[in-house]
């Protein structure tokens, strides 16, 4: 298991992780979600001992990462796939890692084949594309045949075939009883990959539940109905307490009522139905709803408008051209930066 207990990490007056506690168990893919700046990467670094927590504790398989005698045999991690010696071949990069853990050359060949790098294994990693570099990072994570995998944005740079491949791989490893902890910004991909979700915002826990439960509790169910007698059916459903909205294509969107009840009411009134489709919200919609107040860097809703940063002062209107020209001489220059 991966265990985080009251993890807190501060950098000066900035709190990146704030009293965060969760457990990641074997046998399922656990997704780690949050807006940019939520503290996901910092949390992963704390789990792997790359940063020391200001307060709290993190353990993997009951031990601190630094106390594992052969860490690659217990934990496989991908935090930055491009962190390789650019002049070294993919094969030698993996071989160097293997030799530090007493892992043989045969395993290097196995993981190179597993991730699809056999044909380019002798080429310099510095010439790899983003997707190939990502595959090399995944190979390094799998090198010790670990029981725990911690992957930060593993699908970054992969083509559609590669995305399906890594999804299938993670699910297969979880089915073998391994612990798989993966972060991603691709909500649609997480919806079909992760069994469980841990969602954070501004360093604090927002949700720790199954993917299905997260979607169910955060979005409203609806039923799409098509009928040649839409106006009459809409009145019948509204009289029973449903909320009905008519779309431009003639379909009715019904909320506050389950699909079987809609069908029963239509049958009772002898109203013909051409479609009766229950729909649930998406993971993306649920994520946007629950993390709305946790976004650190938000974009303006108006196209071309300035970025809306919470807490930032609104700049005054620009002065007229004449006044601007008159005051330009001797005016100090202003530099604007974004704290990340």
C-alpha positions as a printed Julia matrix, in Angstrom:
340×3 Matrix{Float64}:
   0.0     0.0     0.0
   0.87    3.66   -0.34
   0.04    5.61    2.82
   0.06    9.38    3.26
  -0.64   10.67    6.75
  -1.23   14.4     7.32
   1.3    15.3     4.64
   2.14   19.0     4.64
   4.78   20.75    2.56
   5.53   24.46    2.68
   7.93   26.46    0.56
   8.31   29.71    2.43
   4.82   31.18    2.74
   3.48   28.87    0.01
   1.67   25.71    1.18
   1.9    23.17   -1.65
   0.42   20.22    0.26
  -1.9    20.83    3.2
  -2.63   18.08    5.78
  -3.2    15.45    3.07
  -4.09   11.89    4.1
  -5.03    8.97    1.84
  -4.3     5.3     1.18
  -3.73    3.64   -2.19
  -4.47   -0.09   -2.09
  -3.36   -2.93   -4.39
  -5.56   -4.49   -7.03
  -6.94   -1.38   -8.71
  -5.84    1.67  -10.7
  -6.09    4.77   -8.52
  -6.23    8.07  -10.38
  -4.7    11.18   -8.81
  -6.47   14.31  -10.07
  -6.32   18.02   -9.41
  -6.0    21.36  -11.22
  -2.6    22.8   -12.09
  -0.88   23.87   -8.89
  -2.97   21.5    -6.76
   0.11   19.77   -5.33
   0.04   16.46   -7.21
   3.68   16.41   -8.28
   4.82   17.62   -4.86
   2.82   14.83   -3.22
   4.46   12.24   -5.46
   7.88   13.64   -4.63
   7.08   13.36   -0.94
   6.01    9.73   -1.39
   9.33    8.96   -3.07
  11.51   10.83   -0.59
  12.59   13.46   -3.13
  11.26   16.16   -0.79
  10.97   16.13    2.98
   7.52   16.94    4.36
   7.18   19.93    6.63
   4.84   17.73    8.65
   3.3    14.29    8.31
   4.59   11.02    6.9
   4.53    8.89    3.73
   5.19    5.15    3.49
   5.23    2.58    0.72
   4.77   -1.06    1.67
   5.0     0.04    5.29
   8.43    1.69    4.94
   9.92    5.0     3.96
  11.26    4.93    0.42
  14.77    5.72    1.67
  14.72    2.57    3.82
  13.97    0.18    0.97
  17.11   -1.92    0.32
  16.31   -2.36   -3.4
  13.75    0.36   -4.19
  13.33   -0.42   -7.91
  12.17   -3.91   -6.99
   9.41   -2.43   -4.81
   8.48    0.88   -6.44
   8.55    1.86  -10.09
   8.22    5.61  -10.59
   7.8     7.94  -13.55
   7.96   11.61  -12.58
  10.0    13.09  -15.43
  10.52   10.83  -18.43
  13.11   13.14  -20.01
  15.44   12.97  -17.0
  18.0    10.84  -18.85
  21.57   11.32  -20.06
  20.94   12.52  -23.62
  24.19   11.03  -24.93
  23.45    7.57  -23.58
  21.46    4.97  -25.49
  18.12    3.79  -24.19
  19.61    0.35  -23.57
  22.56    1.7   -21.57
  20.28    3.99  -19.59
  18.21    1.0   -18.51
  21.3    -1.16  -17.98
  22.85    1.47  -15.69
  19.69    1.51  -13.56
  19.53   -2.29  -13.54
  23.11   -2.68  -12.34
  22.46   -0.48   -9.32
  19.79   -2.96   -8.18
  21.37   -6.27   -9.17
  18.99   -6.7   -12.11
  20.27   -8.72  -15.08
  20.57   -7.77  -18.75
  17.73  -10.1   -19.69
  15.26   -7.88  -17.82
  16.55   -4.85  -19.73
  15.74   -6.6   -23.0
  12.32   -7.61  -21.64
  11.19   -4.11  -20.69
  12.57   -2.61  -23.91
  10.43   -5.08  -25.85
   7.45   -4.53  -23.55
   7.35   -0.77  -24.23
   8.15   -1.1   -27.95
  11.71    0.28  -27.95
  13.64   -2.82  -29.09
  14.43   -1.41  -32.57
  15.76    1.91  -31.19
  17.25    0.69  -27.92
  20.82    1.32  -29.14
  20.08    4.88  -30.23
  20.83    7.93  -28.11
  17.95    8.94  -25.87
  18.59   12.6   -26.67
  17.2    12.06  -30.16
  13.97   10.48  -29.0
  10.59   12.04  -29.66
   8.36   12.96  -26.73
   6.43    9.7   -27.06
   9.57    7.56  -27.29
  11.02    9.32  -24.27
   7.83    8.58  -22.4
   8.09    4.89  -23.27
  11.68    4.87  -22.0
  10.54    6.38  -18.71
   7.85    3.72  -18.38
  10.43    1.02  -19.13
  12.6     2.35  -16.3
   9.61    2.26  -13.94
   8.94   -1.39  -14.86
  12.58   -2.48  -14.7
  12.5    -4.04  -11.22
   9.12   -5.76  -11.78
   7.81   -3.69   -8.84
   4.68   -4.27   -6.78
   3.97   -0.5    -6.67
   3.82    1.91   -9.61
   3.71    5.71   -9.24
   3.22    7.38  -12.61
   2.94   11.12  -13.23
   1.2    11.87  -16.56
   2.25    8.57  -18.24
   0.21    9.22  -21.42
   1.93   12.54  -22.11
   3.18   12.54  -25.7
   1.79    9.12  -26.6
  -0.21    8.58  -29.77
  -3.68    6.93  -29.62
  -2.17    3.46  -29.92
   0.26    4.25  -27.11
  -2.51    5.57  -24.89
  -4.52    2.36  -25.31
  -1.35    0.36  -24.63
  -0.47    2.12  -21.36
  -4.11    2.0   -20.21
  -4.25   -1.75  -20.82
  -0.87   -2.24  -19.15
  -1.89   -0.38  -15.98
  -5.15   -2.29  -15.73
  -3.36   -5.61  -16.24
  -0.77   -4.8   -13.56
  -3.52   -3.82  -11.13
  -5.36   -7.06  -11.9
  -2.19   -8.9   -10.88
  -2.53   -7.39   -7.41
  -0.11   -4.49   -7.8
  -0.65   -0.96   -6.56
  -1.01    1.53   -9.44
  -1.14    5.26   -8.63
  -1.37    7.51  -11.69
  -1.93   11.23  -12.25
  -3.34   12.71  -15.43
  -5.07   15.78  -16.81
  -6.96   13.73  -19.4
 -10.36   13.25  -17.79
 -11.78   11.07  -20.55
  -8.83    8.72  -20.24
  -9.06    8.55  -16.44
 -12.78    7.78  -16.73
 -12.01    4.51  -18.55
  -8.76    3.67  -16.72
  -9.12    4.44  -13.02
 -11.24    2.36  -10.63
 -10.73    4.8    -7.76
  -9.97    8.52   -7.56
  -8.09   10.75   -5.16
  -8.81   14.38   -6.02
  -7.01   17.32   -4.45
  -7.19   21.09   -4.78
  -4.79   23.66   -3.34
  -3.02   20.81   -1.59
  -6.08   19.56    0.29
  -8.18   16.42   -0.2
 -11.44   16.96   -2.11
 -12.53   13.39   -2.81
 -11.4     9.82   -2.12
 -13.9     7.42   -3.69
 -14.63    5.18   -6.65
 -14.74    6.79  -10.09
 -18.41    5.91  -10.45
 -19.31    7.41   -7.07
 -17.37   10.58   -7.87
 -19.35   11.1   -11.07
 -22.7    10.14   -9.55
 -22.47   12.51   -6.61
 -21.09   15.43   -8.58
 -23.29   15.53  -11.67
 -27.0    15.32  -12.3
 -28.49   12.29  -14.07
 -30.61   12.97  -17.1
 -32.78   11.14  -19.6
 -32.94   11.98  -23.31
 -36.36   11.37  -24.87
 -37.48   11.64  -28.49
 -41.15   11.46  -29.4
 -43.44   12.87  -32.1
 -45.65   14.16  -29.25
 -42.96   16.08  -27.32
 -45.21   18.89  -26.09
 -47.78   16.56  -24.52
 -45.15   14.3   -22.96
 -43.33   17.31  -21.57
 -46.5    18.42  -19.82
 -47.13   14.94  -18.37
 -43.57   14.68  -17.02
 -43.6    18.19  -15.58
 -46.88   17.45  -13.78
 -45.11   14.5   -12.09
 -42.25   16.72  -10.85
 -39.7    16.27  -13.6
 -37.72   19.12  -15.06
 -38.03   19.1   -18.87
 -36.01   21.05  -21.4
 -36.57   20.93  -25.15
 -33.5    20.89  -27.4
 -33.11   22.49  -30.8
 -33.18   19.04  -32.38
 -36.56   18.27  -30.83
 -35.25   15.94  -28.12
 -36.38   16.39  -24.51
 -33.83   16.38  -21.7
 -35.43   15.19  -18.48
 -33.95   15.53  -15.0
 -35.32   14.66  -11.55
 -36.9    11.5   -12.96
 -35.5     8.05  -13.8
 -35.83    6.55  -17.29
 -38.19    3.7   -16.25
 -40.65    6.2   -14.79
 -40.53    8.3   -17.95
 -41.35    5.2   -19.99
 -44.21    4.22  -17.67
 -45.81    7.67  -17.89
 -45.48    7.7   -21.69
 -47.07    4.24  -21.91
 -49.94    5.28  -19.65
 -50.68    8.19  -21.96
 -50.16    6.07  -25.11
 -47.35    8.34  -26.26
 -44.97    6.78  -28.79
 -41.26    7.01  -27.89
 -38.5     6.89  -30.49
 -35.71    7.15  -27.92
 -35.38    6.78  -24.16
 -31.73    7.05  -23.12
 -30.51    7.53  -19.55
 -27.28    9.51  -19.36
 -24.97   10.3   -16.51
 -22.54   13.16  -16.28
 -18.93   12.86  -17.4
 -15.85   12.7   -15.2
 -14.77   15.99  -16.74
 -18.02   17.7   -15.69
 -17.76   16.25  -12.18
 -14.13   17.32  -11.9
 -14.86   20.86  -13.07
 -17.72   21.15  -10.61
 -15.84   19.9    -7.55
 -12.59   21.76   -8.24
 -14.16   25.06   -9.32
 -12.99   26.83   -6.16
  -9.54   25.22   -6.22
  -8.24   26.49   -9.56
  -5.06   28.48   -9.01
  -4.52   29.72  -12.55
  -7.82   30.43  -14.27
  -8.33   31.78  -17.79
 -10.62   34.65  -18.65
 -14.08   33.63  -19.9
 -13.89   36.37  -22.54
 -11.9    35.39  -25.65
  -8.71   37.41  -25.8
  -9.22   38.68  -22.28
  -6.51   38.68  -19.61
  -5.93   35.62  -17.45
  -8.02   35.72  -14.31
  -5.77   35.02  -11.36
  -7.62   34.84   -8.03
  -6.58   37.62   -5.72
  -4.86   39.68   -8.42
  -5.7    43.35   -8.76
  -7.61   44.4   -11.85
  -5.42   46.73  -13.94
  -6.8    50.23  -14.63
  -7.88   51.19  -18.15
  -5.09   52.19  -20.5
  -4.62   56.0   -20.74
  -5.35   57.89  -23.99
  -2.59   57.78  -26.58
  -1.69   61.47  -26.07
  -1.33   61.1   -22.32
   0.65   57.89  -22.75
   3.11   59.56  -25.1
   3.46   62.59  -22.84
   4.25   60.5   -19.78
   6.5    57.94  -21.5
   9.74   59.86  -20.96
  11.33   58.98  -17.67
   8.63   56.5   -16.72
   9.95   53.35  -15.03
   9.53   50.05  -16.85
   7.27   47.38  -15.35
   7.98   43.69  -15.36
   5.22   41.21  -14.86
   5.82   37.59  -13.85
   3.74   34.65  -12.91
   4.52   32.7    -9.78
   4.17   29.04  -10.42
